[in-house]
């Protein structure tokens, strides 16, 4: 499913980038361009980042709800 329509980024692309070590929204912005145009996807991207990072050590969102 497309998460960022402006940059045509899917949830699978975000998952792959997180799996490769992206642990912040800024890292995802730099790699995929999410949240750089209209910004409407930022909340969904953060939510996916939190879900996928979970309590993983070194993740910028670890422990946040």
mmJSON file of the N, C-alpha and C atoms, coordinates in Angstrom:
{"data_MODEL":{"atom_site":{
"group_PDB":["ATOM","ATOM","ATOM","ATOM","ATOM","ATOM","ATOM","ATOM","ATOM","ATOM","ATOM","ATOM","ATOM","ATOM","ATOM","ATOM","ATOM","ATOM","ATOM","ATOM","ATOM","ATOM","ATOM","ATOM","ATOM","ATOM","ATOM","ATOM","ATOM","ATOM","ATOM","ATOM","ATOM","ATOM","ATOM","ATOM","ATOM","ATOM","ATOM","ATOM","ATOM","ATOM","ATOM","ATOM","ATOM","ATOM","ATOM","ATOM","ATOM","ATOM","ATOM","ATOM","ATOM","ATOM","ATOM","ATOM","ATOM","ATOM","ATOM","ATOM","ATOM","ATOM","ATOM","ATOM","ATOM","ATOM","ATOM","ATOM","ATOM","ATOM","ATOM","ATOM","ATOM","ATOM","ATOM","ATOM","ATOM","ATOM","ATOM","ATOM","ATOM","ATOM","ATOM","ATOM","ATOM","ATOM","ATOM","ATOM","ATOM","ATOM","ATOM","ATOM","ATOM","ATOM","ATOM","ATOM","ATOM","ATOM","ATOM","ATOM","ATOM","ATOM","ATOM","ATOM","ATOM","ATOM","ATOM","ATOM","ATOM","ATOM","ATOM","ATOM","ATOM","ATOM","ATOM","ATOM","ATOM","ATOM","ATOM","ATOM","ATOM","ATOM","ATOM","ATOM","ATOM","ATOM","ATOM","ATOM","ATOM","ATOM","ATOM","ATOM","ATOM","ATOM","ATOM","ATOM","ATOM","ATOM","ATOM","ATOM","ATOM","ATOM","ATOM","ATOM","ATOM","ATOM","ATOM","ATOM","ATOM","ATOM","ATOM","ATOM","ATOM","ATOM","ATOM","ATOM","ATOM","ATOM","ATOM","ATOM","ATOM","ATOM","ATOM","ATOM","ATOM","ATOM","ATOM","ATOM","ATOM","ATOM","ATOM","ATOM","ATOM","ATOM","ATOM","ATOM","ATOM","ATOM","ATOM","ATOM","ATOM","ATOM","ATOM","ATOM","ATOM","ATOM","ATOM","ATOM","ATOM","ATOM","ATOM","ATOM","ATOM","ATOM","ATOM"],
"id":[1,2,3,4,5,6,7,8,9,10,11,12,13,14,15,16,17,18,19,20,21,22,23,24,25,26,27,28,29,30,31,32,33,34,35,36,37,38,39,40,41,42,43,44,45,46,47,48,49,50,51,52,53,54,55,56,57,58,59,60,61,62,63,64,65,66,67,68,69,70,71,72,73,74,75,76,77,78,79,80,81,82,83,84,85,86,87,88,89,90,91,92,93,94,95,96,97,98,99,100,101,102,103,104,105,106,107,108,109,110,111,112,113,114,115,116,117,118,119,120,121,122,123,124,125,126,127,128,129,130,131,132,133,134,135,136,137,138,139,140,141,142,143,144,145,146,147,148,149,150,151,152,153,154,155,156,157,158,159,160,161,162,163,164,165,166,167,168,169,170,171,172,173,174,175,176,177,178,179,180,181,182,183,184,185,186,187,188,189,190,191,192,193,194,195],
"type_symbol":["N","C","C","N","C","C","N","C","C","N","C","C","N","C","C","N","C","C","N","C","C","N","C","C","N","C","C","N","C","C","N","C","C","N","C","C","N","C","C","N","C","C","N","C","C","N","C","C","N","C","C","N","C","C","N","C","C","N","C","C","N","C","C","N","C","C","N","C","C","N","C","C","N","C","C","N","C","C","N","C","C","N","C","C","N","C","C","N","C","C","N","C","C","N","C","C","N","C","C","N","C","C","N","C","C","N","C","C","N","C","C","N","C","C","N","C","C","N","C","C","N","C","C","N","C","C","N","C","C","N","C","C","N","C","C","N","C","C","N","C","C","N","C","C","N","C","C","N","C","C","N","C","C","N","C","C","N","C","C","N","C","C","N","C","C","N","C","C","N","C","C","N","C","C","N","C","C","N","C","C","N","C","C","N","C","C","N","C","C","N","C","C","N","C","C"],
"label_atom_id":["N","CA","C","N","CA","C","N","CA","C","N","CA","C","N","CA","C","N","CA","C","N","CA","C","N","CA","C","N","CA","C","N","CA","C","N","CA","C","N","CA","C","N","CA","C","N","CA","C","N","CA","C","N","CA","C","N","CA","C","N","CA","C","N","CA","C","N","CA","C","N","CA","C","N","CA","C","N","CA","C","N","CA","C","N","CA","C","N","CA","C","N","CA","C","N","CA","C","N","CA","C","N","CA","C","N","CA","C","N","CA","C","N","CA","C","N","CA","C","N","CA","C","N","CA","C","N","CA","C","N","CA","C","N","CA","C","N","CA","C","N","CA","C","N","CA","C","N","CA","C","N","CA","C","N","CA","C","N","CA","C","N","CA","C","N","CA","C","N","CA","C","N","CA","C","N","CA","C","N","CA","C","N","CA","C","N","CA","C","N","CA","C","N","CA","C","N","CA","C","N","CA","C","N","CA","C","N","CA","C","N","CA","C","N","CA","C","N","CA","C","N","CA","C","N","CA","C"],
"label_alt_id":[null,null,null,null,null,null,null,null,null,null,null,null,null,null,null,null,null,null,null,null,null,null,null,null,null,null,null,null,null,null,null,null,null,null,null,null,null,null,null,null,null,null,null,null,null,null,null,null,null,null,null,null,null,null,null,null,null,null,null,null,null,null,null,null,null,null,null,null,null,null,null,null,null,null,null,null,null,null,null,null,null,null,null,null,null,null,null,null,null,null,null,null,null,null,null,null,null,null,null,null,null,null,null,null,null,null,null,null,null,null,null,null,null,null,null,null,null,null,null,null,null,null,null,null,null,null,null,null,null,null,null,null,null,null,null,null,null,null,null,null,null,null,null,null,null,null,null,null,null,null,null,null,null,null,null,null,null,null,null,null,null,null,null,null,null,null,null,null,null,null,null,null,null,null,null,null,null,null,null,null,null,null,null,null,null,null,null,null,null,null,null,null,null,null,null],
"label_comp_id":["UNK","UNK","UNK","UNK","UNK","UNK","UNK","UNK","UNK","UNK","UNK","UNK","UNK","UNK","UNK","UNK","UNK","UNK","UNK","UNK","UNK","UNK","UNK","UNK","UNK","UNK","UNK","UNK","UNK","UNK","UNK","UNK","UNK","UNK","UNK","UNK","UNK","UNK","UNK","UNK","UNK","UNK","UNK","UNK","UNK","UNK","UNK","UNK","UNK","UNK","UNK","UNK","UNK","UNK","UNK","UNK","UNK","UNK","UNK","UNK","UNK","UNK","UNK","UNK","UNK","UNK","UNK","UNK","UNK","UNK","UNK","UNK","UNK","UNK","UNK","UNK","UNK","UNK","UNK","UNK","UNK","UNK","UNK","UNK","UNK","UNK","UNK","UNK","UNK","UNK","UNK","UNK","UNK","UNK","UNK","UNK","UNK","UNK","UNK","UNK","UNK","UNK","UNK","UNK","UNK","UNK","UNK","UNK","UNK","UNK","UNK","UNK","UNK","UNK","UNK","UNK","UNK","UNK","UNK","UNK","UNK","UNK","UNK","UNK","UNK","UNK","UNK","UNK","UNK","UNK","UNK","UNK","UNK","UNK","UNK","UNK","UNK","UNK","UNK","UNK","UNK","UNK","UNK","UNK","UNK","UNK","UNK","UNK","UNK","UNK","UNK","UNK","UNK","UNK","UNK","UNK","UNK","UNK","UNK","UNK","UNK","UNK","UNK","UNK","UNK","UNK","UNK","UNK","UNK","UNK","UNK","UNK","UNK","UNK","UNK","UNK","UNK","UNK","UNK","UNK","UNK","UNK","UNK","UNK","UNK","UNK","UNK","UNK","UNK","UNK","UNK","UNK","UNK","UNK","UNK"],
"label_asym_id":["A","A","A","A","A","A","A","A","A","A","A","A","A","A","A","A","A","A","A","A","A","A","A","A","A","A","A","A","A","A","A","A","A","A","A","A","A","A","A","A","A","A","A","A","A","A","A","A","A","A","A","A","A","A","A","A","A","A","A","A","A","A","A","A","A","A","A","A","A","A","A","A","A","A","A","A","A","A","A","A","A","A","A","A","A","A","A","A","A","A","A","A","A","A","A","A","A","A","A","A","A","A","A","A","A","A","A","A","A","A","A","A","A","A","A","A","A","A","A","A","A","A","A","A","A","A","A","A","A","A","A","A","A","A","A","A","A","A","A","A","A","A","A","A","A","A","A","A","A","A","A","A","A","A","A","A","A","A","A","A","A","A","A","A","A","A","A","A","A","A","A","A","A","A","A","A","A","A","A","A","A","A","A","A","A","A","A","A","A","A","A","A","A","A","A"],
"label_entity_id":["1","1","1","1","1","1","1","1","1","1","1","1","1","1","1","1","1","1","1","1","1","1","1","1","1","1","1","1","1","1","1","1","1","1","1","1","1","1","1","1","1","1","1","1","1","1","1","1","1","1","1","1","1","1","1","1","1","1","1","1","1","1","1","1","1","1","1","1","1","1","1","1","1","1","1","1","1","1","1","1","1","1","1","1","1","1","1","1","1","1","1","1","1","1","1","1","1","1","1","1","1","1","1","1","1","1","1","1","1","1","1","1","1","1","1","1","1","1","1","1","1","1","1","1","1","1","1","1","1","1","1","1","1","1","1","1","1","1","1","1","1","1","1","1","1","1","1","1","1","1","1","1","1","1","1","1","1","1","1","1","1","1","1","1","1","1","1","1","1","1","1","1","1","1","1","1","1","1","1","1","1","1","1","1","1","1","1","1","1","1","1","1","1","1","1"],
"label_seq_id":[1,1,1,2,2,2,3,3,3,4,4,4,5,5,5,6,6,6,7,7,7,8,8,8,9,9,9,10,10,10,11,11,11,12,12,12,13,13,13,14,14,14,15,15,15,16,16,16,17,17,17,18,18,18,19,19,19,20,20,20,21,21,21,22,22,22,23,23,23,24,24,24,25,25,25,26,26,26,27,27,27,28,28,28,29,29,29,30,30,30,31,31,31,32,32,32,33,33,33,34,34,34,35,35,35,36,36,36,37,37,37,38,38,38,39,39,39,40,40,40,41,41,41,42,42,42,43,43,43,44,44,44,45,45,45,46,46,46,47,47,47,48,48,48,49,49,49,50,50,50,51,51,51,52,52,52,53,53,53,54,54,54,55,55,55,56,56,56,57,57,57,58,58,58,59,59,59,60,60,60,61,61,61,62,62,62,63,63,63,64,64,64,65,65,65],
"pdbx_PDB_ins_code":[null,null,null,null,null,null,null,null,null,null,null,null,null,null,null,null,null,null,null,null,null,null,null,null,null,null,null,null,null,null,null,null,null,null,null,null,null,null,null,null,null,null,null,null,null,null,null,null,null,null,null,null,null,null,null,null,null,null,null,null,null,null,null,null,null,null,null,null,null,null,null,null,null,null,null,null,null,null,null,null,null,null,null,null,null,null,null,null,null,null,null,null,null,null,null,null,null,null,null,null,null,null,null,null,null,null,null,null,null,null,null,null,null,null,null,null,null,null,null,null,null,null,null,null,null,null,null,null,null,null,null,null,null,null,null,null,null,null,null,null,null,null,null,null,null,null,null,null,null,null,null,null,null,null,null,null,null,null,null,null,null,null,null,null,null,null,null,null,null,null,null,null,null,null,null,null,null,null,null,null,null,null,null,null,null,null,null,null,null,null,null,null,null,null,null],
"Cartn_x":[0.835,0.0,0.888,0.456,1.202,0.998,2.091,2.05,2.289,3.27,3.598,3.267,2.136,1.684,2.586,3.024,3.852,5.139,5.747,7.006,6.82,5.572,5.238,6.016,5.951,6.647,5.618,5.891,4.982,5.428,4.51,4.833,5.939,5.994,7.047,8.418,8.466,9.737,10.197,9.258,9.59,10.093,9.417,9.842,11.255,11.537,12.871,13.932,13.623,14.583,14.816,13.767,13.916,14.771,14.521,15.301,16.776,17.059,18.444,19.104,18.351,18.967,18.42,17.435,16.845,16.06,16.381,15.717,15.035,15.031,14.386,13.601,12.67,11.921,12.876,13.856,14.827,15.588,15.957,16.665,15.773,14.486,13.555,13.341,13.325,13.225,14.426,15.601,16.826,16.883,16.466,16.568,15.441,14.204,13.038,12.322,12.581,11.907,10.541,10.168,8.852,8.764,7.601,7.359,8.052,8.542,9.274,8.455,7.284,6.474,5.305,4.206,3.047,3.072,3.764,3.901,2.754,1.723,0.564,0.886,1.94,2.28,3.114,3.639,4.591,4.036,2.777,2.189,2.168,1.781,1.732,3.128,4.082,5.465,6.009,5.757,6.196,5.563,4.28,3.568,4.179,4.466,5.073,6.468,7.209,8.546,8.467,7.526,7.361,7.004,6.077,5.639,6.78,7.563,8.612,9.862,10.121,11.281,10.984,9.737,9.372,10.302,10.874,11.804,13.238,13.475,14.806,15.826,16.893,17.969,18.547,18.787,19.364,18.349,17.096,16.043,15.639,15.556,15.225,13.827,12.964,11.592,11.37,12.395,12.246,11.688,10.665,10.066,9.042,8.883,7.87,6.557,5.487,4.15,3.441],
"Cartn_y":[-1.171,0.0,1.245,2.248,3.494,4.246,4.661,5.458,6.92,7.143,8.494,8.555,9.178,9.272,10.225,11.296,12.292,11.681,10.769,10.156,8.704,8.231,6.864,5.827,5.96,5.051,4.154,2.861,1.888,1.498,0.856,0.361,-0.698,-1.449,-2.47,-1.825,-0.713,0.0,0.571,1.082,1.609,0.479,-0.66,-1.82,-2.254,-2.309,-2.725,-1.74,-0.456,0.562,0.496,0.234,0.051,-1.18,-2.253,-3.484,-3.274,-2.321,-2.026,-1.05,-0.616,0.195,1.576,2.017,3.337,3.28,4.166,4.143,5.457,6.412,7.695,8.124,9.042,9.6,10.328,11.014,11.73,10.764,9.614,8.623,8.145,7.954,7.537,8.658,9.892,11.035,11.072,10.914,10.973,9.859,8.68,7.515,7.444,7.72,7.502,8.781,9.867,11.118,11.279,10.362,10.454,11.706,12.333,13.504,14.766,14.785,15.954,16.863,16.428,17.244,17.856,17.161,17.719,17.399,16.317,15.961,15.169,14.891,14.169,12.741,12.168,10.78,10.643,11.735,11.668,10.898,11.114,10.416,8.908,8.494,7.067,6.457,7.208,6.713,6.537,7.515,7.4,6.196,5.99,4.862,3.535,3.42,2.2,2.01,3.088,3.026,2.516,3.036,2.585,1.107,0.687,-0.711,-1.648,-1.271,-2.164,-2.129,-0.998,-0.905,-1.607,-1.482,-2.068,-1.578,-2.461,-2.099,-2.336,-2.438,-2.747,-1.725,-2.196,-1.334,-0.498,0.775,1.657,2.356,1.98,2.611,3.912,4.965,6.282,6.31,5.4,5.414,4.348,3.638,2.591,3.185,2.558,3.004,4.105,4.675,5.715,5.069,5.708,5.224,6.234],
"Cartn_z":[0.0,0.0,0.0,-0.743,-0.765,0.545,1.15,2.359,1.989,1.133,0.656,-0.836,-1.13,-2.512,-3.306,-2.672,-3.363,-3.93,-3.168,-3.579,-4.049,-4.084,-4.491,-3.684,-2.341,-1.436,-0.76,-0.783,-0.184,1.215,1.93,3.266,3.202,2.121,1.976,1.793,1.087,0.923,2.262,3.031,4.355,5.243,5.227,6.02,5.653,4.373,3.919,4.383,4.348,4.763,6.269,7.037,8.48,8.76,8.029,8.204,7.878,7.012,6.641,7.615,8.644,9.687,9.921,9.147,9.393,10.695,11.631,12.932,13.28,12.361,12.603,11.368,11.594,10.474,9.534,10.092,9.261,8.348,8.869,8.05,6.901,7.185,6.137,5.117,5.608,4.683,3.748,4.331,3.529,2.489,2.883,2.003,0.972,1.417,0.555,0.136,0.812,0.493,1.132,2.029,2.671,3.529,3.524,4.351,3.884,2.654,2.181,1.27,0.898,-0.01,0.763,0.879,1.577,3.072,3.464,4.872,5.464,4.681,5.21,5.632,5.104,5.409,6.681,7.209,8.324,9.521,9.852,11.003,10.761,9.563,9.252,9.201,8.695,8.64,10.06,10.933,12.333,13.011,12.755,13.341,12.889,11.612,11.096,11.692,11.816,12.408,13.844,14.633,16.019,16.081,15.231,15.226,14.861,13.879,13.402,14.266,14.88,15.779,17.091,17.553,18.833,19.914,20.664,21.716,21.309,20.014,19.5,19.986,20.524,21.015,19.881,20.161,19.17,18.3,18.451,17.665,18.338,17.577,18.124,18.724,18.306,18.818,19.876,20.291,21.302,22.584,23.106,24.348,24.193,23.006,22.789,22.405,22.776,22.386,21.578],
"occupancy":[1.0,1.0,1.0,1.0,1.0,1.0,1.0,1.0,1.0,1.0,1.0,1.0,1.0,1.0,1.0,1.0,1.0,1.0,1.0,1.0,1.0,1.0,1.0,1.0,1.0,1.0,1.0,1.0,1.0,1.0,1.0,1.0,1.0,1.0,1.0,1.0,1.0,1.0,1.0,1.0,1.0,1.0,1.0,1.0,1.0,1.0,1.0,1.0,1.0,1.0,1.0,1.0,1.0,1.0,1.0,1.0,1.0,1.0,1.0,1.0,1.0,1.0,1.0,1.0,1.0,1.0,1.0,1.0,1.0,1.0,1.0,1.0,1.0,1.0,1.0,1.0,1.0,1.0,1.0,1.0,1.0,1.0,1.0,1.0,1.0,1.0,1.0,1.0,1.0,1.0,1.0,1.0,1.0,1.0,1.0,1.0,1.0,1.0,1.0,1.0,1.0,1.0,1.0,1.0,1.0,1.0,1.0,1.0,1.0,1.0,1.0,1.0,1.0,1.0,1.0,1.0,1.0,1.0,1.0,1.0,1.0,1.0,1.0,1.0,1.0,1.0,1.0,1.0,1.0,1.0,1.0,1.0,1.0,1.0,1.0,1.0,1.0,1.0,1.0,1.0,1.0,1.0,1.0,1.0,1.0,1.0,1.0,1.0,1.0,1.0,1.0,1.0,1.0,1.0,1.0,1.0,1.0,1.0,1.0,1.0,1.0,1.0,1.0,1.0,1.0,1.0,1.0,1.0,1.0,1.0,1.0,1.0,1.0,1.0,1.0,1.0,1.0,1.0,1.0,1.0,1.0,1.0,1.0,1.0,1.0,1.0,1.0,1.0,1.0,1.0,1.0,1.0,1.0,1.0,1.0],
"B_iso_or_equiv":[0.0,0.0,0.0,0.0,0.0,0.0,0.0,0.0,0.0,0.0,0.0,0.0,0.0,0.0,0.0,0.0,0.0,0.0,0.0,0.0,0.0,0.0,0.0,0.0,0.0,0.0,0.0,0.0,0.0,0.0,0.0,0.0,0.0,0.0,0.0,0.0,0.0,0.0,0.0,0.0,0.0,0.0,0.0,0.0,0.0,0.0,0.0,0.0,0.0,0.0,0.0,0.0,0.0,0.0,0.0,0.0,0.0,0.0,0.0,0.0,0.0,0.0,0.0,0.0,0.0,0.0,0.0,0.0,0.0,0.0,0.0,0.0,0.0,0.0,0.0,0.0,0.0,0.0,0.0,0.0,0.0,0.0,0.0,0.0,0.0,0.0,0.0,0.0,0.0,0.0,0.0,0.0,0.0,0.0,0.0,0.0,0.0,0.0,0.0,0.0,0.0,0.0,0.0,0.0,0.0,0.0,0.0,0.0,0.0,0.0,0.0,0.0,0.0,0.0,0.0,0.0,0.0,0.0,0.0,0.0,0.0,0.0,0.0,0.0,0.0,0.0,0.0,0.0,0.0,0.0,0.0,0.0,0.0,0.0,0.0,0.0,0.0,0.0,0.0,0.0,0.0,0.0,0.0,0.0,0.0,0.0,0.0,0.0,0.0,0.0,0.0,0.0,0.0,0.0,0.0,0.0,0.0,0.0,0.0,0.0,0.0,0.0,0.0,0.0,0.0,0.0,0.0,0.0,0.0,0.0,0.0,0.0,0.0,0.0,0.0,0.0,0.0,0.0,0.0,0.0,0.0,0.0,0.0,0.0,0.0,0.0,0.0,0.0,0.0,0.0,0.0,0.0,0.0,0.0,0.0],
"pdbx_formal_charge":[null,null,null,null,null,null,null,null,null,null,null,null,null,null,null,null,null,null,null,null,null,null,null,null,null,null,null,null,null,null,null,null,null,null,null,null,null,null,null,null,null,null,null,null,null,null,null,null,null,null,null,null,null,null,null,null,null,null,null,null,null,null,null,null,null,null,null,null,null,null,null,null,null,null,null,null,null,null,null,null,null,null,null,null,null,null,null,null,null,null,null,null,null,null,null,null,null,null,null,null,null,null,null,null,null,null,null,null,null,null,null,null,null,null,null,null,null,null,null,null,null,null,null,null,null,null,null,null,null,null,null,null,null,null,null,null,null,null,null,null,null,null,null,null,null,null,null,null,null,null,null,null,null,null,null,null,null,null,null,null,null,null,null,null,null,null,null,null,null,null,null,null,null,null,null,null,null,null,null,null,null,null,null,null,null,null,null,null,null,null,null,null,null,null,null],
"auth_seq_id":[1,1,1,2,2,2,3,3,3,4,4,4,5,5,5,6,6,6,7,7,7,8,8,8,9,9,9,10,10,10,11,11,11,12,12,12,13,13,13,14,14,14,15,15,15,16,16,16,17,17,17,18,18,18,19,19,19,20,20,20,21,21,21,22,22,22,23,23,23,24,24,24,25,25,25,26,26,26,27,27,27,28,28,28,29,29,29,30,30,30,31,31,31,32,32,32,33,33,33,34,34,34,35,35,35,36,36,36,37,37,37,38,38,38,39,39,39,40,40,40,41,41,41,42,42,42,43,43,43,44,44,44,45,45,45,46,46,46,47,47,47,48,48,48,49,49,49,50,50,50,51,51,51,52,52,52,53,53,53,54,54,54,55,55,55,56,56,56,57,57,57,58,58,58,59,59,59,60,60,60,61,61,61,62,62,62,63,63,63,64,64,64,65,65,65],
"auth_comp_id":["UNK","UNK","UNK","UNK","UNK","UNK","UNK","UNK","UNK","UNK","UNK","UNK","UNK","UNK","UNK","UNK","UNK","UNK","UNK","UNK","UNK","UNK","UNK","UNK","UNK","UNK","UNK","UNK","UNK","UNK","UNK","UNK","UNK","UNK","UNK","UNK","UNK","UNK","UNK","UNK","UNK","UNK","UNK","UNK","UNK","UNK","UNK","UNK","UNK","UNK","UNK","UNK","UNK","UNK","UNK","UNK","UNK","UNK","UNK","UNK","UNK","UNK","UNK","UNK","UNK","UNK","UNK","UNK","UNK","UNK","UNK","UNK","UNK","UNK","UNK","UNK","UNK","UNK","UNK","UNK","UNK","UNK","UNK","UNK","UNK","UNK","UNK","UNK","UNK","UNK","UNK","UNK","UNK","UNK","UNK","UNK","UNK","UNK","UNK","UNK","UNK","UNK","UNK","UNK","UNK","UNK","UNK","UNK","UNK","UNK","UNK","UNK","UNK","UNK","UNK","UNK","UNK","UNK","UNK","UNK","UNK","UNK","UNK","UNK","UNK","UNK","UNK","UNK","UNK","UNK","UNK","UNK","UNK","UNK","UNK","UNK","UNK","UNK","UNK","UNK","UNK","UNK","UNK","UNK","UNK","UNK","UNK","UNK","UNK","UNK","UNK","UNK","UNK","UNK","UNK","UNK","UNK","UNK","UNK","UNK","UNK","UNK","UNK","UNK","UNK","UNK","UNK","UNK","UNK","UNK","UNK","UNK","UNK","UNK","UNK","UNK","UNK","UNK","UNK","UNK","UNK","UNK","UNK","UNK","UNK","UNK","UNK","UNK","UNK","UNK","UNK","UNK","UNK","UNK","UNK"],
"auth_asym_id":["A","A","A","A","A","A","A","A","A","A","A","A","A","A","A","A","A","A","A","A","A","A","A","A","A","A","A","A","A","A","A","A","A","A","A","A","A","A","A","A","A","A","A","A","A","A","A","A","A","A","A","A","A","A","A","A","A","A","A","A","A","A","A","A","A","A","A","A","A","A","A","A","A","A","A","A","A","A","A","A","A","A","A","A","A","A","A","A","A","A","A","A","A","A","A","A","A","A","A","A","A","A","A","A","A","A","A","A","A","A","A","A","A","A","A","A","A","A","A","A","A","A","A","A","A","A","A","A","A","A","A","A","A","A","A","A","A","A","A","A","A","A","A","A","A","A","A","A","A","A","A","A","A","A","A","A","A","A","A","A","A","A","A","A","A","A","A","A","A","A","A","A","A","A","A","A","A","A","A","A","A","A","A","A","A","A","A","A","A","A","A","A","A","A","A"],
"auth_atom_id":["N","CA","C","N","CA","C","N","CA","C","N","CA","C","N","CA","C","N","CA","C","N","CA","C","N","CA","C","N","CA","C","N","CA","C","N","CA","C","N","CA","C","N","CA","C","N","CA","C","N","CA","C","N","CA","C","N","CA","C","N","CA","C","N","CA","C","N","CA","C","N","CA","C","N","CA","C","N","CA","C","N","CA","C","N","CA","C","N","CA","C","N","CA","C","N","CA","C","N","CA","C","N","CA","C","N","CA","C","N","CA","C","N","CA","C","N","CA","C","N","CA","C","N","CA","C","N","CA","C","N","CA","C","N","CA","C","N","CA","C","N","CA","C","N","CA","C","N","CA","C","N","CA","C","N","CA","C","N","CA","C","N","CA","C","N","CA","C","N","CA","C","N","CA","C","N","CA","C","N","CA","C","N","CA","C","N","CA","C","N","CA","C","N","CA","C","N","CA","C","N","CA","C","N","CA","C","N","CA","C","N","CA","C","N","CA","C","N","CA","C","N","CA","C","N","CA","C"],
"pdbx_PDB_model_num":[1,1,1,1,1,1,1,1,1,1,1,1,1,1,1,1,1,1,1,1,1,1,1,1,1,1,1,1,1,1,1,1,1,1,1,1,1,1,1,1,1,1,1,1,1,1,1,1,1,1,1,1,1,1,1,1,1,1,1,1,1,1,1,1,1,1,1,1,1,1,1,1,1,1,1,1,1,1,1,1,1,1,1,1,1,1,1,1,1,1,1,1,1,1,1,1,1,1,1,1,1,1,1,1,1,1,1,1,1,1,1,1,1,1,1,1,1,1,1,1,1,1,1,1,1,1,1,1,1,1,1,1,1,1,1,1,1,1,1,1,1,1,1,1,1,1,1,1,1,1,1,1,1,1,1,1,1,1,1,1,1,1,1,1,1,1,1,1,1,1,1,1,1,1,1,1,1,1,1,1,1,1,1,1,1,1,1,1,1,1,1,1,1,1,1]
}}}
